[in-house]
Amino acid sequence: MKTIHRRNFLRGAGGVMVGLPFLETLAPRKATAGADDTPRRFVSFFECNGVEMNRFFPTTGYGALTAASLQGTGIEPLTSHVDKLLIPRGIHMVPRGFNRDGTPGDDHAKGMVHKLTAQPCANGSLFATGISVDQEIANHLNDNRPALNLQVGYAGNNQLGYISYHGSEQPAAGENNPWFAYQDFMGLSGIDDVALNRLIARRQSVLDLVEDDFSRLKGQDLSAEDRTKLDMHLTAVRDLEFGMGNAGLIPCTLPDGRAAELEGLNPDTIASDSEFKTIGRMQMDILALALACGSTHAATLQWGGGAGGPIFTWDGMSHVYNHHKLSHGNTADDCSGGEVAGYLDMLFSIDQWFAGEFAYLLDRLDSYSEGDGTVLDHSTAIWMNELSDGLGHNFMDLPYVMAGGCCDYFQTGQYVKVTPLDYTAHDQDSPHNKLLTTILNAVGVRAPDGGPVDYFGHPDFGESGEFDALKA
């Protein structure tokens, strides 16, 4: 009987492959949560323009998080995941903003370029001068595949449009079309024309192309839990396909299967404000599928671009100015206009909206069980931002919200001050490159000598070591 390994694929016509989630019945006996072969992942959920700092963080003291800790804050929509959250406080960016380290670029450029690289902008291009943490993870753990980089909305093609880098001045563009991202994830970009025509012209699902392999899998003695998990996974694949078809992203009309909001979406307008939420949900579905199936160990989801962002006119918001203008409370991007009345409340509503979308991603990651945990338990998903206070272009006291213990590497359900100083808005210690170093060790990247990674980022900035206060 054909054995389908825990990180294998269903293979079908024309070379199409459908990744499988962890099926415990078929896994080696040692494959339990926390075992050496348990996959660990990193996800960056990246927002631009800063947050409303006065109402963002927990209201209770440092220590254990409860539902009350989040009540009335910008992160309140994450309450259902409070036990899996880890919120560090007091981290500043390096190289530092306000030109304190004499590096090129304005504060918006630095906020985008430095966040995953801890490298300065290059003279001229202002792109990063080194690799980003997601691509570093991919180089070590992804079997010759780069990190999965996804984009929501318009970002631009300069230094404000990228957070991921393959190397010095080598930005990794985020794919903003879910259909193209799905083709790559499912192996459709490499299949022959006959198989692709079956998928599109005949309105078939990729699951129809792997039906023989799927039949062999169903013939094995799967547990009831694994059968339920497999059904959920395949339903998610079909629903995603149907949604993209109804949205006009696949060049045919597939059966109904996603909310009516997807209907009529034009691939030529996927970067427009009106599709921000719709495309974001599709991208998060793809991201969760990719991680659950072992397609990648590192992924980024970038919402908009630096010094930009959409005009929020959905989910109870009816803003007139885009996110960047609101971050400055001004009707003009260069602050030459007038003050926007009530802009802090608008920023707060944006924070809560992003918190709700982050919660959606966590729900998707938590829905996939593997071993004695979930994909979320074996990952660290981090909501991070270009800036802290957007009005001040501030690089200190950065708003990080982490979720998932990454196989118990991180403590969860905690609000932690990582700086020894009494206040958090400073740049005296606790540079963010230490967080990137901690992430690398958490997912299992090792230094050339086989030991833990001691430093990530440019050697002239930052500090060595990890944030031990975040570790379990």
Protein Blocks (a to p, Z undefined) as FASTA:
>chain_A
ZZddfklccddehhiacdddddfklpcfklcghiaklccdddddddehiaafklmpcfbd
cdjddfklmgopaklmmmmmmmmgccdehiacdddehhlnopgcifklmmmmmmmnopac
dehjlpafbdcfklmmmmmmngopacddddedjebjafklccbdfbghiacdddfbfklm
mmmmnommmmcfklmmmmmmnopafklmmmmmmmmmmmpccdfklmmmmmmmmmmmmmmm
mmmmmnopagcddddhbdfklgopafklmmpmklmmmmmmmmmmmmmmmmmnopacbdcd
dehjehiajddfeehiacfbdfklmmnopabfnlpaccdehklmmmmmmmmmmmmmmmmm
mmmmmmpcghjbdfklmpccddddfblclmlopaghiacddedjelolacghiacdfbfb
fbfbdckbopfklmmmmmmmmnopacfkopacfbgcjfkgcjedjdfklpZZ
